């Protein structure tokens, strides 16, 4: 597997895909630079990796930016406009209140489905007010969640707090070792 981020190798050393049971895997990340690589790894468990990759990527990025680093939509937009988003994220990652926060990824494979749950350490958000919005407009925020909903998942749902999203793809069972 080709990894996008040069720092992903260090992260993978620290967060090896450790099987908790025969078909349950856990990943952990905190660095936004590793989102692409972790999205690739996570999507590879699904029968349609290309179809779910963008959704996984958007959800992981949202978990870090909004959940773990507490970047509100208005702040994020302002930093995007001024070209300072990465600098602000690095600054927040160095602050004691954010430095130890991680995003937890749980992948469960069964004979009927693949499920990924992504949980951040933030306060959550009111997902009910955003989940069914039409994002064909030109607003500078809120499209990541919409993109995730439109990717190849059969179901996307949040916990009540809004800091954990679970995505499911139903499938015929194909053992992981037999996939190319």
N, C-alpha and C positions, 0 to 999 in steps of 0.2 A: 504494500500500500504506500502510495506517495503522500507525504505529509507536506502541507503548505508552509507551516510556520517553523522556523529554525529552532525556536524555543520549545516546540512541542515535544521534542525528544526528551528534554528534561522533565517536562510535565508527565509524559508517558512513563518515565522511570518511577516517578512518585505515585502515579495513579494507575498502575497496570490494571487491565481488565481482569479483575479477580472474580472468578465464578463463586458466588455465594451458594448456589445450588447448581444443578445441571444446566439450567437455562436462565439463570438470573445473573446480571452483570451490573457493576457499579463503576461509574466514572466520576471524577471530581475536577473542577477547574475554577480558576479565579482570574486568569490573565486574559484580557480581550484578544490578545494576539494569538491565542490558541483556539479560538472559537471555530475557525475554519477546519482545522484538523480534527477537533472533537466532533464537529458536525459530520465530517466524512466517516469517522469511525462509527458513530451512532447510526447514520443512514445505512451503513453497510449491513446492519442486522436485518433490515427490512427487505421484503421481496421486491420492492420497487425503489432502490436507493436513490436513483436520479429524481424520482417523483417527490420524495420526502426531504431531500437534502436542504432545499431552500427554506422549508418550514422549520426544520431542526435548527438551521443556522440562525434564522430570525429569532426563534424562541430562546436560544442560548444567549444571543447578543442582548436581547431584552432583559433576560435574567441578570446579566452582569451590569448593564448600563442603568436600568431603572430599579431593579431589585437590590443588588448588592452595593452599588455605588450611589443609589438614591438620586439619580439624575432625573428630574422631572422633564416632561416634554418641552416646556418652554425653555428651560435651561439648556437642554440638548440642542434645540433649534438655534438658540443664540450662539452656542459654541460651534455649531456647524457653520453658521453664517460668518463667524469671525475666524474660522479655521483653527480653533483652539480645542476641539473636542478631545483629541488624543492627549494633549497636554493636561486637560482637566481630568481625564480619566486616570492618567498616571499620578497626578497630584492626589486624587481621592484614594487611589490604591495605597498610597504611602501614609495616609492618615490612620491613627490607631483605631478609630471606629469602623473603618472599612478593611483594614489590612488583612484580617484573618477570615473574612467572609469567603465562602466558596459556593459554587453552584454544584448541586448534587444531581447526577443523571443516573437513573435506574432503567435498565433495559430488561424486559421479560419476554422470552420466547416460549410460546406454547405450540401445540399442534395446530391451533386455530388462528393464532394472532401473534403479532409483535407489538409490544407496548413500550413506550418511552415516557417516563415521568421526569420533568425538569423542575427542580425546586431551588429557589434562591433564598437568601437569608434576610431579605427585605421585609417591609411591612405589608406587602401585597398591594393590590389596586382593585378598583371597582370594575371588574371585567364585564359585568352585566351591562354596564352603560356603553361599552365599546364593542362587544363581540358581534353584534349584528349590524353595526354601522356600515353604510356604503362608503367605500374609500376610493371612489372614482373621481373624487374632487382633488383639489391641488393643495390640501392642507399639508404642512411640512412634518406632521407626526401622525402616529397611529396606523401606519400602513404595514408595519411588521407583523402585527397580530392578524390583520386581514390576509396578508400573504401566506402566513402559516395555515390559516383556515382553508385557503384555496389550494394548498399543495396536496400531495397524494395521500393524506390521512383519511380514514373512514370516519373517525370520531376525534374531536378535540374538546376537552373540557377542563375547567379550572376547579381548584378547591375553593371553599367559601372565602377564605382570606385573600386569595388571588396571588399567592406566591408559589403555587405549584400548578403546572399544566401537564395533563396526561393526553397523549396522542396514541391512537390505536389504528393498526392496519390489520384487517382480517385476511387470512390466506390459507392455502393448502400447505401442509407441513412439508418443508424441505430442510433437512439437516444442514446446519451452518457449514460443515465440512464439504458438502457436495456443491456448494455455490461457487461460481467463478468470479 
